[in-house]
Amino acid sequence: MSDELVIRISELRAAADQLRLSAHSVRTALESAQNEAAQLSALTYAPLPSAAALLTAAPNATADRLDALHDQLNRAVESIEDATRPLMIPLGILWNRLDRRPVIRPTVVPEVGVAAYTLGSYISRYNRPLYDSLLDNQTVITRDEAFIGQLQAERARTQGDLVALQNRLATAGAASAGTPQVRALQGQLDYLDKEEGAAQTRITAAQARVDDARERLLRITPPDSADPSVIRALEGAKSESYVLENTRDCVNYIASRVAIPGDLAANAHLWDEKAAELTRFGIRVGDQPLPGSILVMETDHPFASDRFGHVMLVESVGKDGAVWVTDNTHPNPVRLSDLTTELTGERMKYLYLPWYTRAG
């Protein structure tokens, strides 16, 4: 086999490997798009069936076709080599290894993963899309880390081939810098470096999404002292009739909108204290407004009753930080800043009900 034919076969095999890598890139791009759609669904609290179908169909088919073409090219290369092998002239360690060079194949990672941190044993349906996107991003990270390992192993082999070729040419007294063989191997090294950089960029972006989702979910995750069975019973339920019949004003309004345990439905200003005592409900208390959280105002807050305090339901939080609330006198969402100038401080707390509060 002539040097030129060997080079052409090497380039054809490299092109086949690039098709396999491209198939991996297509699938990675699809996963990224699906993740964005899932996060958008989480923000709107509604499924996106048409978008999900659009993201699932064509890209997967394209990746499968690239895989099939890769296999066909490899078979063609093997047929050419088989046809010319009786005429092959030994060219040293570099070319003897060409037909044994392994194909880079993305590692298949199981779809079901385990989070790298503990979120407790309960995730509400409101926060499930965010949690699922976190697991999807962890799968992307695991897959691309394995892919980088394969790229690095292939680079080490290619670098070894290049060094062996340069040594052979130097021994023969030939210049190596501009030979087609050297250029082909250097081009392969450049391509592998580019693919590794792209995979590392994807890992960095996915890790940032994981960290963000983790931080948001942990704000509302029930502590270990909570009883998941009690919390599950409240998700999608309504307040008991005796709670609605024995409360009034702002407390009655909240109970009419959200499933509120009878033990919690005391005077408004006591809700944060009650929540801390009733650990089985897993209610966390914080100072950051989240959609579906309950704002508790102490009796000395300017907007609250100086005897009972006040509770309001946070309907949404705008990108500009504006907090939109409702209560017994404001059934339609109104900006909190339009009701009071005291928007933070010790006289205000937010209750995060794990069965109702969104992670934000």
C-alpha positions in Angstrom: 0.0 0.0 0.0 1.4 3.4 -1.0 2.1 6.2 1.5 -0.6 8.3 -0.2 -3.2 5.5 0.1 -2.3 5.0 3.8 -2.8 8.7 4.4 -6.2 8.7 2.6 -7.4 5.7 4.6 -6.2 7.4 7.8 -8.1 10.6 6.8 -11.2 8.6 6.0 -11.1 6.8 9.3 -10.6 10.2 11.1 -13.6 11.5 9.2 -15.7 8.6 10.3 -14.6 9.2 13.9 -15.6 12.9 13.5 -19.1 11.7 12.4 -19.4 9.7 15.7 -18.3 12.8 17.7 -20.8 14.9 15.7 -23.5 12.5 16.7 -22.5 12.9 20.3 -22.6 16.7 19.9 -26.1 16.6 18.3 -27.4 14.6 21.3 -25.7 16.9 23.7 -27.3 19.9 22.0 -30.7 18.2 22.2 -30.3 17.5 25.9 -29.4 21.1 26.5 -32.5 22.3 24.6 -34.7 19.8 26.5 -33.3 21.1 29.7 -34.1 24.7 28.8 -37.6 23.6 27.9 -38.0 21.8 31.2 -36.8 24.9 33.1 -39.2 27.1 31.2 -42.0 24.6 32.0 -40.9 24.9 35.7 -41.1 28.7 35.6 -44.5 28.7 34.0 -45.8 25.8 36.1 -47.2 24.2 32.9 -46.1 21.5 30.5 -44.9 22.3 27.0 -46.0 19.2 25.0 -45.5 20.7 21.5 -42.0 21.9 22.3 -41.1 18.6 23.9 -42.2 16.7 20.8 -40.3 19.1 18.5 -37.1 18.6 20.6 -37.4 14.8 20.6 -38.0 14.0 16.9 -35.5 15.3 14.3 -32.3 15.7 16.3 -32.3 12.1 17.5 -32.9 10.8 13.9 -30.0 13.0 12.7 -27.7 11.6 15.3 -28.7 8.1 14.5 -28.0 8.7 10.8 -24.6 10.0 11.6 -23.9 6.9 13.7 -25.0 4.7 10.8 -22.8 6.6 8.3 -19.9 6.3 10.6 -20.3 2.5 10.7 -20.6 2.4 6.9 -17.4 4.4 6.4 -15.5 2.1 8.8 -16.7 -0.9 6.9 -15.6 0.7 3.7 -12.1 1.4 5.1 -11.8 -2.2 6.3 -12.8 -3.4 2.9 -10.1 -1.2 1.2 -7.5 -2.4 3.7 -8.4 -6.0 3.2 -8.1 -5.6 -0.6 -4.7 -4.0 -0.5 -3.2 -5.8 2.6 -1.2 -8.4 0.5 0.7 -5.5 -1.2 1.3 -3.7 2.1 4.9 -2.5 2.7 5.7 -2.3 6.4 6.0 1.4 7.4 6.8 1.1 11.1 4.7 1.3 14.3 2.6 4.3 13.1 0.9 2.6 10.1 0.8 -0.8 11.7 -1.5 0.6 14.4 -3.9 2.4 12.0 -6.3 -0.5 11.5 -6.3 -1.2 15.2 -7.1 2.3 16.3 -10.2 2.2 18.5 -13.3 4.2 17.7 -14.4 6.9 20.1 -17.9 6.0 21.3 -19.8 8.2 23.8 -20.4 6.4 27.0 -24.1 5.4 27.6 -25.2 6.7 31.0 -28.3 5.3 32.5 -31.2 7.7 32.4 -32.1 7.4 36.1 -29.5 9.1 38.3 -29.0 9.8 41.9 -28.6 13.4 43.1 -25.2 14.2 44.5 -26.8 15.8 47.5 -29.8 15.1 49.8 -33.1 16.9 49.1 -35.0 14.8 51.6 -37.7 12.3 50.7 -40.2 14.7 49.2 -40.5 16.9 46.1 -43.8 18.5 45.2 -45.2 18.4 41.7 -44.6 22.1 41.5 -40.8 21.6 41.9 -40.5 18.2 40.1 -39.5 19.8 36.8 -36.7 21.7 38.4 -35.5 18.6 40.2 -35.7 16.5 37.0 -33.7 19.2 35.1 -31.0 19.0 37.9 -30.7 15.2 37.4 -30.6 15.7 33.6 -27.7 18.1 34.0 -25.9 15.7 36.3 -26.2 13.1 33.6 -24.8 15.5 31.0 -21.8 16.1 33.3 -21.2 12.4 33.8 -21.5 11.7 30.1 -19.2 14.5 29.0 -16.6 13.7 31.7 -16.4 10.2 30.3 -16.3 11.6 26.8 -13.3 13.8 27.7 -11.5 10.8 29.1 -12.0 9.0 25.7 -10.8 12.1 23.8 -7.7 12.4 26.0 -6.9 8.7 25.5 -7.3 9.1 21.7 -5.1 12.2 21.8 -2.3 10.4 23.6 -2.4 7.6 21.0 -2.4 10.2 18.2 0.4 12.1 19.8 2.4 8.9 20.0 1.8 8.2 16.4 3.0 11.7 15.5 6.2 11.3 17.5 6.9 7.9 16.0 6.5 9.3 12.5 8.7 12.3 13.1 11.4 10.0 14.5 11.2 7.7 11.5 11.4 10.7 9.1 14.3 12.2 11.1 16.2 8.8 10.9 15.7 8.8 7.2 17.0 12.4 6.9 13.7 13.7 5.6 12.0 16.9 6.7 8.7 16.2 8.6 7.1 19.6 9.1 5.2 19.7 5.8 4.5 16.1 5.0 0.9 15.1 4.4 1.2 12.4 7.2 2.3 14.9 9.8 -0.3 17.5 8.8 -3.1 14.8 9.0 -2.0 13.8 12.5 -1.6 17.4 13.7 -5.1 18.1 12.3 -6.5 15.2 14.2 -4.9 16.6 17.4 -6.4 20.0 16.8 -9.8 18.4 16.3 -9.6 16.4 19.5 -8.5 19.5 21.5 -11.5 21.4 20.0 -13.9 18.7 21.0 -12.5 18.5 24.5 -12.8 22.3 24.9 -16.5 22.1 23.8 -17.2 19.3 26.2 -15.6 21.1 29.1 -17.7 24.2 28.2 -20.8 22.1 28.4 -19.8 20.6 31.7 -19.2 24.1 33.2 -22.6 25.3 32.0 -24.4 22.2 33.3 -22.6 22.5 36.6 -23.8 26.1 37.0 -27.4 24.9 36.3 -27.0 22.1 38.9 -25.7 24.5 41.5 -28.5 27.0 40.8 -31.2 24.3 41.0 -29.7 22.9 44.2 -29.6 26.2 45.9 -33.2 27.0 45.0 -34.6 23.5 46.0 -32.8 23.4 49.3 -34.6 26.6 50.4 -37.9 24.8 50.5 -36.9 21.2 51.1 -38.3 19.8 54.3 -35.8 19.1 57.0 -35.1 15.5 58.2 -37.5 16.1 61.2 -40.5 16.4 58.8 -43.0 13.6 58.1 -43.2 13.1 54.3 -46.5 11.2 54.6 -48.1 14.2 56.3 -46.7 16.6 53.7 -47.9 14.4 50.7 -51.4 14.4 52.2 -51.5 18.2 52.0 -50.3 18.5 48.4 -53.3 19.3 46.2 -55.7 19.1 49.2 -57.9 21.8 50.8 -58.0 23.1 54.3 -60.3 21.2 56.6 -63.8 22.6 57.0 -63.3 23.4 60.7 -60.3 25.5 59.8 -62.3 27.6 57.3 -65.3 27.8 59.7 -63.2 29.0 62.7 -60.9 31.6 61.0 -61.5 34.9 59.5 -60.0 37.8 57.6 -56.4 37.2 56.3 -56.0 33.8 58.0 -59.3 32.6 56.4 -58.2 33.9 53.0 -54.9 31.9 53.1 -56.7 28.8 54.3 -59.2 29.1 51.4 -56.3 29.2 48.9 -53.9 26.7 50.4 -54.2 23.6 52.5 -53.4 24.9 56.0 -53.1 22.5 58.9 -55.4 23.4 61.8 -52.4 23.6 64.2 -50.9 26.4 62.1 -54.1 28.5 61.7 -53.5 30.7 64.8 -53.3 34.5 64.9 -51.4 35.7 61.8 -48.3 37.0 63.7 -47.8 33.6 65.3 -47.5 31.6 62.1 -43.7 31.6 61.9 -43.5 30.5 65.6 -46.0 27.7 65.0 -44.2 26.6 61.9 -41.0 26.2 63.9 -42.8 24.1 66.5 -44.7 21.9 64.1 -41.7 20.2 62.6 -43.6 17.3 61.0 -44.9 19.7 58.3 -41.4 20.6 57.2 -42.1 24.3 56.9 -39.0 26.4 56.6 -38.9 30.1 57.5 -36.8 32.6 55.5 -36.5 36.2 54.5 -36.7 35.7 50.7 -40.1 35.9 48.9 -40.8 32.8 46.8 -43.9 32.1 44.7 -46.4 30.2 46.9 -44.8 31.3 50.1 -46.7 33.0 52.9 -45.7 36.4 54.1 -46.1 36.8 57.9 -46.1 40.3 59.3 -45.6 41.0 63.0 -48.0 43.1 65.0 -45.7 46.1 64.9 -45.3 46.1 61.1 -46.9 49.3 59.7 -49.3 47.3 57.4 -50.3 44.7 59.9 -53.0 44.7 62.6 -51.4 45.8 65.9 -53.3 42.9 67.6 -53.3 40.0 65.1 -50.5 40.8 62.7 -51.1 39.9 59.0 -50.5 37.1 56.5 -50.4 37.4 52.7 -49.9 34.9 49.9 -47.0 35.6 47.5 -48.4 35.0 44.0 -45.2 35.7 42.0 -41.8 37.4 42.1 -40.8 39.4 39.1 -37.4 39.4 37.4 -37.0 43.0 38.8 -37.6 41.7 42.3 -41.1 43.0 42.6 -43.3 40.9 44.9 -46.9 40.4 44.0 -49.2 39.4 46.8 -52.9 38.8 47.6 -54.9 38.8 50.8 -58.5 39.2 52.1 -58.6 42.8 50.9 -56.6 42.3 47.7 -57.9 39.2 46.0 -56.2 40.3 42.8 -52.4 40.4 42.8 -50.9 43.7 43.8 -47.3 44.8 44.3 -46.2 44.6 47.9 -44.3 47.9 47.4 -47.7 49.6 46.6 -49.0 48.6 50.0 -46.0 49.3 52.3 -42.5 50.8 52.2 -41.2 48.3 54.8 -40.3 45.4 52.5 -37.7 43.6 54.5 -36.6 43.3 58.1 -37.3 41.5 61.4 -41.0 42.3 61.3 -41.4 40.2 58.1 -40.9 36.5 57.5 -41.8 34.1 54.7 -43.0 30.5 55.3 -42.0 27.9 52.7 -44.7 25.2 52.6 -43.1 22.2 50.9 -46.4 21.1 49.4 -47.2 24.5 47.8 -44.2 26.9 47.7 -42.2 27.0 44.4 -38.4 26.9 44.5 -38.3 30.1 42.5 
